[in-house]
Amino acid sequence: MFVDFGNNTEMMVSPCFIRLLTDEGTELRTMINTGYKLIQA
């Protein structure tokens, strides 16, 4: 299973990554998304 980040970059979905998609990973996911946006800027 892969996650498409929208720029032709794909990442393997590991159990740890899937856990980030759940409610308990919301805060960490927000930080990752913020950092990702900074990289794209």
N, CA, C and O atoms as a GROMACS GRO file, in nm:
protein
  164
    1MET      N    1   0.085  -0.120   0.000
    1MET     CA    2   0.000   0.000   0.000
    1MET      C    3   0.088   0.124   0.000
    1MET      O    4   0.188   0.130   0.072
    2PHE      N    5   0.051   0.223  -0.080
    2PHE     CA    6   0.132   0.343  -0.090
    2PHE      C    7   0.047   0.467  -0.062
    2PHE      O    8  -0.074   0.467  -0.080
    3VAL      N    9   0.115   0.572  -0.017
    3VAL     CA   10   0.050   0.701   0.001
    3VAL      C   11   0.109   0.798  -0.099
    3VAL      O   12   0.231   0.813  -0.107
    4ASP      N   13   0.023   0.863  -0.176
    4ASP     CA   14   0.070   0.959  -0.276
    4ASP      C   15   0.063   1.098  -0.217
    4ASP      O   16  -0.045   1.144  -0.180
    5PHE      N   17   0.177   1.166  -0.209
    5PHE     CA   18   0.181   1.299  -0.150
    5PHE      C   19   0.148   1.408  -0.251
    5PHE      O   20   0.151   1.527  -0.218
    6GLY      N   21   0.116   1.369  -0.374
    6GLY     CA   22   0.070   1.466  -0.471
    6GLY      C   23   0.179   1.520  -0.560
    6GLY      O   24   0.151   1.596  -0.654
    7ASN      N   25   0.304   1.484  -0.533
    7ASN     CA   26   0.414   1.533  -0.617
    7ASN      C   27   0.494   1.416  -0.672
    7ASN      O   28   0.616   1.423  -0.686
    8ASN      N   29   0.421   1.307  -0.703
    8ASN     CA   30   0.482   1.186  -0.758
    8ASN      C   31   0.576   1.118  -0.659
    8ASN      O   32   0.655   1.031  -0.698
    9THR      N   33   0.568   1.156  -0.532
    9THR     CA   34   0.648   1.090  -0.430
    9THR      C   35   0.558   0.992  -0.355
    9THR      O   36   0.450   1.028  -0.309
   10GLU      N   37   0.603   0.868  -0.344
   10GLU     CA   38   0.525   0.767  -0.274
   10GLU      C   39   0.604   0.713  -0.156
   10GLU      O   40   0.727   0.705  -0.161
   11MET      N   41   0.534   0.678  -0.050
   11MET     CA   42   0.598   0.624   0.070
   11MET      C   43   0.528   0.494   0.108
   11MET      O   44   0.406   0.486   0.108
   12MET      N   45   0.607   0.394   0.141
   12MET     CA   46   0.548   0.270   0.189
   12MET      C   47   0.470   0.297   0.317
   12MET      O   48   0.518   0.370   0.405
   13VAL      N   49   0.351   0.240   0.328
   13VAL     CA   50   0.270   0.258   0.447
   13VAL      C   51   0.303   0.146   0.546
   13VAL      O   52   0.263   0.031   0.527
   14SER      N   53   0.376   0.182   0.649
   14SER     CA   54   0.412   0.087   0.753
   14SER      C   55   0.310   0.097   0.867
   14SER      O   56   0.236   0.194   0.874
   15PRO      N   57   0.307  -0.003   0.955
   15PRO     CA   58   0.216   0.004   1.070
   15PRO      C   59   0.233   0.133   1.150
   15PRO      O   60   0.136   0.190   1.199
   16CYS      N   61   0.357   0.179   1.163
   16CYS     CA   62   0.384   0.302   1.236
   16CYS      C   63   0.322   0.421   1.163
   16CYS      O   64   0.263   0.508   1.226
   17PHE      N   65   0.335   0.423   1.030
   17PHE     CA   66   0.280   0.533   0.952
   17PHE      C   67   0.128   0.531   0.958
   17PHE      O   68   0.064   0.636   0.970
   18ILE      N   69   0.069   0.411   0.949
   18ILE     CA   70  -0.077   0.398   0.958
   18ILE      C   71  -0.126   0.452   1.092
   18ILE      O   72  -0.232   0.514   1.100
   19ARG      N   73  -0.047   0.429   1.198
   19ARG     CA   74  -0.085   0.478   1.331
   19ARG      C   75  -0.092   0.631   1.333
   19ARG      O   76  -0.171   0.689   1.407
   20LEU      N   77  -0.008   0.695   1.249
   20LEU     CA   78  -0.012   0.841   1.240
   20LEU      C   79  -0.143   0.890   1.179
   20LEU      O   80  -0.182   1.005   1.199
   21LEU      N   81  -0.211   0.802   1.104
   21LEU     CA   82  -0.335   0.841   1.039
   21LEU      C   83  -0.454   0.833   1.134
   21LEU      O   84  -0.564   0.878   1.101
   22THR      N   85  -0.431   0.775   1.253
   22THR     CA   86  -0.538   0.763   1.351
   22THR      C   87  -0.538   0.886   1.442
   22THR      O   88  -0.448   0.970   1.434
   23ASP      N   89  -0.638   0.895   1.529
   23ASP     CA   90  -0.652   1.012   1.615
   23ASP      C   91  -0.530   1.033   1.705
   23ASP      O   92  -0.493   1.147   1.732
   24GLU      N   93  -0.468   0.924   1.750
   24GLU     CA   94  -0.356   0.939   1.843
   24GLU      C   95  -0.235   1.002   1.774
   24GLU      O   96  -0.143   1.049   1.840
   25GLY      N   97  -0.235   1.002   1.640
   25GLY     CA   98  -0.123   1.059   1.566
   25GLY      C   99  -0.150   1.199   1.515
   25GLY      O  100  -0.070   1.253   1.439
   26THR      N  101  -0.262   1.258   1.556
   26THR     CA  102  -0.303   1.386   1.499
   26THR      C  103  -0.198   1.494   1.522
   26THR      O  104  -0.163   1.567   1.429
   27GLU      N  105  -0.148   1.505   1.645
   27GLU     CA  106  -0.052   1.611   1.676
   27GLU      C  107   0.076   1.594   1.597
   27GLU      O  108   0.128   1.690   1.540
   28LEU      N  109   0.128   1.470   1.594
   28LEU     CA  110   0.251   1.444   1.520
   28LEU      C  111   0.230   1.466   1.371
   28LEU      O  112   0.317   1.521   1.303
   29ARG      N  113   0.114   1.424   1.320
   29ARG     CA  114   0.085   1.442   1.178
   29ARG      C  115   0.080   1.590   1.142
   29ARG      O  116   0.124   1.630   1.034
   30THR      N  117   0.026   1.671   1.232
   30THR     CA  118   0.020   1.815   1.208
   30THR      C  119   0.160   1.873   1.196
   30THR      O  120   0.186   1.956   1.109
   31MET      N  121   0.251   1.829   1.284
   31MET     CA  122   0.389   1.877   1.277
   31MET      C  123   0.455   1.833   1.148
   31MET      O  124   0.528   1.910   1.086
   32ILE      N  125   0.431   1.709   1.107
   32ILE     CA  126   0.488   1.658   0.982
   32ILE      C  127   0.435   1.738   0.864
   32ILE      O  128   0.512   1.776   0.776
   33ASN      N  129   0.304   1.763   0.862
   33ASN     CA  130   0.245   1.839   0.752
   33ASN      C  131   0.301   1.980   0.746
   33ASN      O  132   0.326   2.032   0.638
   34THR      N  133   0.320   2.042   0.863
   34THR     CA  134   0.376   2.177   0.869
   34THR      C  135   0.517   2.178   0.813
   34THR      O  136   0.552   2.264   0.733
   35GLY      N  137   0.597   2.081   0.854
   35GLY     CA  138   0.734   2.071   0.804
   35GLY      C  139   0.737   2.044   0.655
   35GLY      O  140   0.822   2.097   0.583
   36TYR      N  141   0.644   1.961   0.608
   36TYR     CA  142   0.638   1.928   0.466
   36TYR      C  143   0.604   2.051   0.384
   36TYR      O  144   0.661   2.072   0.277
   37LYS      N  145   0.512   2.134   0.434
   37LYS     CA  146   0.476   2.256   0.364
   37LYS      C  147   0.594   2.353   0.359
   37LYS      O  148   0.613   2.422   0.259
   38LEU      N  149   0.672   2.358   0.466
   38LEU     CA  150   0.789   2.445   0.470
   38LEU      C  151   0.891   2.401   0.366
   38LEU      O  152   0.956   2.485   0.302
   39ILE      N  153   0.906   2.269   0.349
   39ILE     CA  154   0.999   2.216   0.249
   39ILE      C  155   0.952   2.252   0.109
   39ILE      O  156   1.032   2.286   0.022
   40GLN      N  157   0.821   2.246   0.087
   40GLN     CA  158   0.766   2.274  -0.045
   40GLN      C  159   0.771   2.422  -0.080
   40GLN      O  160   0.773   2.460  -0.197
   41ALA      N  161   0.774   2.507   0.024
   41ALA     CA  162   0.771   2.652   0.002
   41ALA      C  163   0.898   2.699  -0.068
   41ALA      O  164   0.913   2.818  -0.094
   0.00000   0.00000   0.00000
